[in-house]
């Protein structure tokens, strides 16, 4: 069976391995950052929504108690 790559590539140097490792670590950090950003934005939207609904209910209750 013939191989598609007929020539052997040289092994990676230490410098190349460090560069690949830094690329992988940067990718992991970006995935963590965006996951955190999504989580924080979902919580923020939920809190703002709850506050707006709660504020509306509080205003209606105060107006009802005042008699307007």
C-alpha positions in Angstrom: 0.0 0.0 0.0 1.5 3.4 -1.0 1.5 6.3 1.3 0.3 9.7 0.2 3.2 11.5 1.9 6.3 9.8 0.5 8.9 12.1 2.3 9.5 12.1 6.0 9.1 15.5 7.7 11.6 16.4 10.3 10.5 16.3 13.9 9.3 19.6 15.4 12.0 21.7 17.1 11.6 22.9 20.7 10.8 26.4 19.4 8.0 25.1 17.2 6.6 23.0 20.1 6.6 26.1 22.3 4.8 28.1 19.6 2.2 25.3 19.1 1.7 25.1 22.9 1.2 28.9 23.1 -1.4 28.8 20.3 -3.3 26.0 22.1 -3.2 27.9 25.4 -4.4 31.1 23.7 -7.3 29.1 22.1 -8.2 27.6 25.5 -8.2 31.1 27.1 -10.4 32.5 24.4 -12.9 29.7 24.8 -12.9 30.3 28.5 -13.4 34.1 28.0 -16.3 33.7 25.6 -18.0 31.1 27.8 -17.7 33.5 30.7 -18.9 36.4 28.6 -22.0 34.4 27.6 -22.7 33.3 31.1 -22.4 36.9 32.5 -24.6 38.3 29.8 -27.3 35.7 30.4 -27.3 36.5 34.1 -27.3 40.3 33.4 -30.3 39.9 31.1 -32.1 37.8 33.7 -31.5 40.3 36.5 -32.5 43.3 34.4 -35.7 41.5 33.2 -36.6 40.5 36.8 -36.0 44.1 38.0 -38.1 45.6 35.3 -41.0 43.2 36.0 -40.6 43.7 39.7 -40.4 47.5 39.4 -43.6 47.5 37.3 -45.4 45.4 39.9 -44.1 47.7 42.7 -45.3 50.8 40.9 -48.8 49.3 40.3 -49.0 48.3 44.0 -48.0 51.8 45.2 -50.5 53.4 42.8 -53.2 51.0 44.0 -52.5 51.7 47.6 -52.5 55.5 47.0 -55.8 55.2 45.2 -54.8 56.4 41.8 
